[in-house]
Amino acid sequence: MIEIKHLNKKYGDLVVLNDINLNIKEGMVTALIGPNGAGKSTLLGVVSKLLEADSGEVYVDGKNHQKIKLNDYSKILGILKQTNQIQVNLTVRELVSFGRWPHSRGFLTKQDEEKIEEAIKFLNLKSIEHKNINHLSGGQKQRAYIAMVVAQDTKYILLDEPLNNLDMKYSVEMMLILQDLVKQLDKTVVIVLHDINIASMFSDHMILMKDGEIYIEGDPNEIMVKEVLDTVYDHDFCIAGVNGKRYCIYHKGENEAYEELSIINN
């Protein structure tokens, strides 16, 4: 479990994280949502040790993460930032192999090769493993970067808006893969998302942030409530439901009326 205690972060006079207290449970896809500037990416940055908090503590499996050496930490927790993507001439397999750096320091062992192969197959990249990453579609390239993190073989995987610039097909495929990471490989995934409906449909737990604070967290159906979303996003939502899941209708036309719907189980 990741335990976050009294975390604070400022940039000058701008408060980005304000007394964050949070437990991220294992074996789940946890979606971190909220408006732009809510502090989502900064929170991931602090947890991953890419950023330093002004005060507060992060514990990973009971250990203060500041007392864990960086290379050892990279064997426990992996992160894919929005800015991780690099413009170099690498094949998919070469890119994925970088995920083994904390373990091999560039000298790949048989075990490293097995983990690389496992990640490539898991992300459905086998047919293009020898292609240059610069020649891939957006969805293929994003899967390659996530395969790199999977090859790192960490217990915790943090993803900062990995669905950006992906169409609906690739977004759904990506979320299904992340669910399988949890179910089949016993990973814990924390993902920053902008699409509230994607978060509701595919996550096990949702954390809603506003103005650098945790506004509410819980089961997706507890978060997908009109009063909550209207307040956080300053928008007039309509909430509907199907197959036991709630989703948002983002816009009501001037002459249209929507009735708040109960969840339909069919």
C-alpha positions in Angstrom: 0.0 0.0 0.0 1.1 3.6 -0.7 0.4 5.9 2.3 0.5 9.6 1.8 0.6 11.7 4.9 0.2 15.5 5.2 1.8 16.2 1.8 2.3 19.8 0.9 3.8 21.4 -2.2 4.0 25.1 -3.3 5.5 26.9 -6.3 6.1 30.3 -4.9 2.8 31.5 -3.6 0.8 28.9 -5.6 -0.3 26.0 -3.4 -0.3 22.9 -5.6 -0.8 20.2 -2.9 -2.5 21.1 0.4 -2.3 18.6 3.3 -2.9 15.5 1.1 -3.7 12.4 3.1 -4.4 9.3 1.1 -4.0 5.5 1.0 -3.6 3.8 -2.3 -4.6 0.2 -1.9 -3.0 -2.7 -3.8 -4.5 -4.7 -6.6 -6.7 -2.0 -8.1 -6.9 0.5 -11.0 -7.1 3.8 -9.2 -8.1 6.8 -11.3 -7.0 10.3 -10.3 -9.3 12.9 -11.8 -10.1 16.6 -11.4 -9.8 19.9 -13.3 -6.6 21.2 -14.8 -4.4 22.5 -12.0 -5.9 20.3 -9.4 -2.5 18.8 -8.5 -2.9 15.4 -10.0 0.4 15.2 -11.9 2.3 16.9 -9.1 1.0 14.2 -6.7 2.3 11.5 -8.9 5.6 13.3 -9.3 6.1 13.4 -5.5 5.1 9.8 -5.0 7.5 8.7 -7.7 10.4 10.8 -6.2 10.6 12.9 -9.4 9.5 15.9 -7.3 10.2 16.8 -3.7 7.4 17.8 -1.4 7.8 20.8 0.9 6.5 18.7 3.8 4.8 15.4 4.5 5.7 11.8 4.0 5.1 9.0 1.5 5.3 5.4 2.7 5.5 2.5 0.3 4.8 -0.9 1.8 5.5 0.6 5.2 8.8 2.3 4.3 9.4 6.0 4.0 10.1 6.4 0.3 12.8 9.1 0.9 14.9 6.4 2.8 14.8 4.0 -0.2 17.7 4.3 -2.6 16.5 5.6 -6.0 17.6 2.4 -7.9 15.9 0.2 -5.3 12.8 2.4 -5.6 12.8 1.9 -9.3 12.3 -1.8 -8.7 9.2 -1.1 -6.6 7.5 1.7 -8.5 7.5 2.8 -12.1 6.1 5.9 -13.7 5.3 7.1 -17.2 5.1 10.9 -17.4 3.6 12.8 -20.3 7.0 14.1 -21.1 8.7 10.6 -21.0 8.6 10.1 -24.8 11.9 10.5 -26.5 12.6 11.2 -30.2 15.4 8.7 -31.0 15.8 5.9 -33.5 14.9 2.8 -31.4 12.9 -0.3 -32.2 10.0 -1.2 -30.0 12.0 -4.0 -28.4 15.0 -1.7 -27.7 12.7 0.8 -26.1 11.0 -1.8 -23.9 14.5 -3.1 -22.8 15.1 0.3 -21.1 12.6 -0.8 -18.5 15.2 -3.3 -17.3 17.8 -0.6 -16.5 17.2 -0.7 -12.7 17.9 -4.4 -12.7 20.6 -4.9 -15.3 22.2 -1.5 -15.7 22.4 -2.2 -19.5 23.7 -5.7 -19.3 20.7 -7.8 -20.1 20.4 -11.2 -18.5 18.2 -14.2 -19.4 15.7 -13.0 -16.8 15.7 -9.5 -18.3 15.0 -10.9 -21.8 12.1 -12.9 -20.4 10.6 -9.8 -18.8 11.0 -7.8 -22.0 9.3 -10.6 -24.0 6.5 -10.8 -21.5 5.9 -7.1 -21.7 5.9 -7.1 -25.5 3.4 -9.9 -25.6 1.2 -8.4 -22.9 0.9 -5.1 -24.8 0.2 -6.9 -28.1 3.4 -5.6 -29.7 5.0 -8.8 -30.9 4.2 -8.2 -34.6 5.9 -4.8 -34.5 8.7 -5.3 -32.0 11.4 -4.6 -34.6 9.7 -1.5 -36.0 11.1 2.0 -35.3 9.0 3.7 -32.7 8.9 6.9 -34.8 7.0 4.9 -37.5 4.2 3.8 -35.2 0.7 5.2 -34.7 -0.1 7.1 -31.6 -1.8 4.1 -30.0 1.1 1.7 -30.8 3.7 4.1 -29.6 1.9 4.6 -26.3 1.6 0.8 -25.8 5.3 0.6 -26.4 6.1 3.1 -23.6 3.7 1.3 -21.2 5.4 -2.0 -22.2 8.7 -0.4 -21.1 7.2 0.3 -17.7 5.7 -3.2 -17.5 9.1 -4.7 -18.3 10.5 -2.7 -15.3 8.4 -5.3 -13.3 7.4 -3.0 -10.4 4.6 -3.6 -8.0 3.2 -0.1 -8.5 2.7 1.5 -11.9 1.9 5.3 -12.1 0.6 6.7 -15.4 0.2 10.4 -16.1 -2.5 10.9 -18.7 -1.5 8.0 -21.0 -4.7 8.3 -23.0 -3.9 11.8 -24.3 -4.1 12.0 -28.1 -5.6 8.5 -28.3 -8.8 7.9 -30.1 -11.7 6.0 -28.4 -10.6 2.6 -29.8 -7.1 2.8 -28.4 -8.2 4.4 -25.2 -10.5 1.4 -24.5 -7.9 -1.1 -25.5 -5.4 0.6 -23.1 -7.7 0.6 -20.2 -8.5 -3.1 -20.7 -4.8 -3.9 -20.8 -4.4 -2.0 -17.5 -7.2 -4.0 -15.9 -5.4 -7.1 -17.0 -2.2 -5.9 -15.5 -4.0 -5.9 -12.2 -5.8 -9.1 -12.6 -3.1 -11.2 -14.3 0.2 -9.7 -13.1 -0.9 -8.5 -9.6 0.1 -4.9 -10.3 -1.3 -1.8 -8.7 -2.1 0.9 -11.2 -2.6 4.6 -10.5 -3.7 6.6 -13.6 -4.4 10.3 -14.1 -7.3 10.7 -16.5 -9.3 13.6 -18.0 -12.2 11.6 -19.3 -14.5 11.1 -16.4 -16.5 8.4 -18.2 -13.4 6.3 -18.9 -12.4 6.6 -15.3 -15.9 5.5 -14.1 -16.1 2.6 -16.5 -12.6 1.1 -16.0 -11.3 2.0 -12.6 -11.9 0.2 -9.3 -11.4 3.3 -7.2 -11.6 7.0 -8.0 -9.9 10.0 -6.3 -11.3 13.4 -7.2 -9.0 16.4 -6.6 -9.7 20.1 -6.6 -7.4 23.1 -5.9 -4.6 20.9 -4.6 -6.8 18.9 -2.2 -8.6 15.6 -2.1 -12.2 16.5 -2.6 -13.6 13.0 -2.4 -12.5 9.4 -3.0 -14.3 6.1 -3.2 -16.1 3.6 -5.5 -16.7 5.1 -9.0 -20.5 5.1 -8.4 -20.0 7.2 -5.2 -18.0 9.8 -7.2 -20.3 9.9 -10.2 -22.9 12.0 -8.5 -24.2 15.2 -10.0 -23.8 17.3 -6.9 -20.1 16.2 -6.5 -19.1 16.7 -10.2 -21.0 20.0 -10.6 -19.1 21.5 -7.7 -15.7 20.3 -8.6 -15.9 21.0 -12.4 -18.2 24.0 -12.2 -20.4 22.4 -14.8 -24.0 21.3 -15.1 -23.8 17.5 -15.5 -26.5 14.9 -16.1 -25.7 11.4 -14.7 -27.0 8.3 -16.4 -26.2 4.6 -16.0 -26.0 1.3 -17.6 -24.6 -2.2 -16.7 -24.1 -1.1 -13.1 -21.9 1.9 -14.0 -22.7 5.6 -14.0 -21.6 8.0 -16.7 -21.9 11.7 -17.5 -23.8 13.5 -20.2 -21.6 16.5 -20.5 -24.0 18.9 -22.3 -27.7 19.7 -22.3 -29.0 21.7 -25.2 -30.9 24.9 -24.5 -34.3 23.3 -25.3 -33.4 19.8 -24.1 -34.2 18.2 -20.7 -32.6 15.1 -19.3 -33.9 13.2 -16.4 -31.4 11.8 -13.9 -31.4 8.0 -14.6 -31.1 5.1 -12.3 -28.4 2.5 -13.2 -29.8 0.1 -15.7 -28.6 -3.5 -15.2 -28.8 -4.9 -18.7 
